[in-house]
Amino acid sequence: MTTDPDKTARGLAGVLSRDGFRRLWIGQIFSQLGDKFYIVLMVFLIAQYWVTDTPGADSALAEAAAAIRINLESRAQVITLLATGIYVANTVPAMLLGTVAGVWADRWPKRSVMVISNGARAVLVLLAPLALLPGPMWLGLSWGYWALVGMTFLESVLTQFFAPAEQAAIPLLVDNNQLLAANSVYQTTSMAVTIVGFAVGDPVLRLLHGLLATLGLRHGEFLLLPLCYGLAALVLAGINLNEPPRQPRSATVWQEIGEGLLVLRERRSVRSAMLQLVLLYSLLAALYVLAISLAAAISQLGPTRFGTLLAMSGLGLALGALAMAQLGDRFSRRLLASTGLGTIAASLVLLGQFRGHLAITLILCAVLGVGSAMLAIPAQTTIQEDTPEDQRGKVFGLQNNLINIALSLPLALAGTVVSRFGLLPVLWGLAALAVLAALSEQPWRGC
């Protein structure tokens, strides 16, 4: 990659002044908004077309649920059950296919992978209205619901190709001294899009539905997803990536996955950074479950408003990412990782000590988010810097696999562990893990 001396400035201004990175960043926004709106649309469709207002009216569905020992007593429980099918279909490819998709992201031009994956998703979601057509029933539900489950699976498969190609493209679009700032921009945007996408998804869908209905067009909500994915593909198509020419490969996919694992074995910095990310996402996933208990102890919130605590963590992470963009290069990566882990540990302990206090809990959640940014962004930057260019897709695919597993297992286990041992011991246990990880970085050694 050639270096433009006018565009080597560090910080937000430096990376956003680069046309290629700016296009990648805008494409990321549209693509991630599409991902969030997709989930919202699926829940919207379930509530509108497959769940009646009268609990128990869906007798066939109730009988099918009873067969697997699930009791459906309210409309919300039915929606939750059907939405779970969508979530599972969305998660399985992320857990199983990330590494394989990463191999192909290395074999193919990265811009083509990003454009085709978004374009294919735009075409795929255009088929969603067909699910509303009448047809046969299975397990108490029309074929249309199961078609949406299948479509969700395919949409998630395409996403697995986009993610490693996008991450591997960043080092090709900015200079090495701008990588930390570039990852900070991405992390901040990702958190903002997650919060905004889920917050405004339902109102935007209803607005499109009503607005286009006045023009005589039914089901206007189905236009939102093709618009997001289509705009992402168009923006990404304008990126000029100076990739080295690809040499024909005789190795199998499994051999190339082995090459990615070899990078982790031979490069301690990459292995350590990836373990840090896996630990971080495991802690954050546990926090998603623990937030319910923390919110339940606060009279002003209650268990159903646990999202307020998660939003504060997201806000802290975004603020920490902005600070990393401007100041992160002044400190060693080892010191940042240890400080971030220490901040997370202290926040977890204090959350247990001050549970029930709204203001203090909100502040501690934000501080925990800042600590997460101090750990995640330098770790991601290290992986990009120290992974050979022709191995990045494989390594990032493996990273996505591990992170999705790290997100899934604590979600499944944390609730059971809290029920058995209580909230406080679990918080202390998670804090102890963070402290041990911080000490393993040996921050006193410097760079």
HELIX and SHEET records of a PDB file:
HELIX    1   1 PRO A    5  LYS A    7  5                                   3    
HELIX    2   2 GLY A   11  LEU A   16  1                                   6    
HELIX    3   3 ASP A   19  LEU A   45  1                                  27    
HELIX    4   4 ILE A   46  TRP A   50  3                                   5    
HELIX    5   5 SER A   59  ALA A   67  1                                   9    
HELIX    6   6 ARG A   75  LEU A   96  1                                  22    
HELIX    7   7 GLY A   98  ARG A  107  1                                  10    
HELIX    8   8 LYS A  110  VAL A  125  1                                  16    
HELIX    9   9 ALA A  128  LEU A  132  5                                   5    
HELIX   10  10 TRP A  143  LEU A  173  1                                  31    
HELIX   11  11 ASN A  176  GLN A  178  5                                   3    
HELIX   12  12 LEU A  179  THR A  214  1                                  36    
HELIX   13  13 GLY A  220  LEU A  223  5                                   4    
HELIX   14  14 LEU A  224  ALA A  237  1                                  14    
HELIX   15  15 VAL A  253  GLU A  266  1                                  14    
HELIX   16  16 ARG A  268  ALA A  296  1                                  29    
HELIX   17  17 PRO A  303  ARG A  305  5                                   3    
HELIX   18  18 GLY A  307  LEU A  327  1                                  21    
HELIX   19  19 GLY A  328  ARG A  330  5                                   3    
HELIX   20  20 ARG A  333  GLN A  353  1                                  21    
HELIX   21  21 LEU A  358  ASP A  386  1                                  29    
HELIX   22  22 GLU A  389  GLN A  391  5                                   3    
HELIX   23  23 ARG A  392  PHE A  421  1                                  30    
HELIX   24  24 LEU A  423  SER A  440  1                                  18    
HELIX   25  25 PRO A  443  ARG A  445  5                                   3    
SHEET    1   A 2 MET A 137  TRP A 138  0                                        
SHEET    2   A 2 LEU A 141  SER A 142 -1                                        
END                                                                             
